[in-house]
Amino acid sequence: MSHRPRHASLPAGAVDERASIVRLYAVTDGRTRPRHLLGLHTVLGPGRRKPRPGLAEESAQIIELCRQRRRPLAELAGTLGLHVAAVTVLVSDLIDADSLAVPAPDRADGEGPDLQTLQALSAGLRRKWPNAKAG
């Protein structure tokens, strides 16, 4: 009769990575792709709505961190010790619920985007569509 090897119990304070992965899978409903295009440097701030009751602990922590100050997505993942893909899905859901927002950058003069940002945008558009003509 063959016996399966028993796994040693985890030391006190250790985190079972398998349980964490299963929990994140459940929290994201198995989704691995967000509905919003978010980069590692996307800065997030609080949204206009309070979070819904029964929100997952991870999502509540993300909202709380962003209420303290605006934070980039990569910082949220690192602070929470979660995989960036899972955090991206959670953040995307929170944006949909208007519990998080991608705030416009602050400008000293309170006006629109600065010239450098507009030039970078224009250059990117020209690279993507080199044959496009201004209307």
PyMOL commands that set and color helices and strands:
alter all, ss='L'
color gray80, all
select helices_A, chain A and resi 17-27+57-68+73-80+84-96+115-128
alter helices_A, ss='H'
color red, helices_A
select strands_A, chain A and resi 43-46+71-72+100-101
alter strands_A, ss='S'
color yellow, strands_A
deselect
rebuild
show_as cartoon
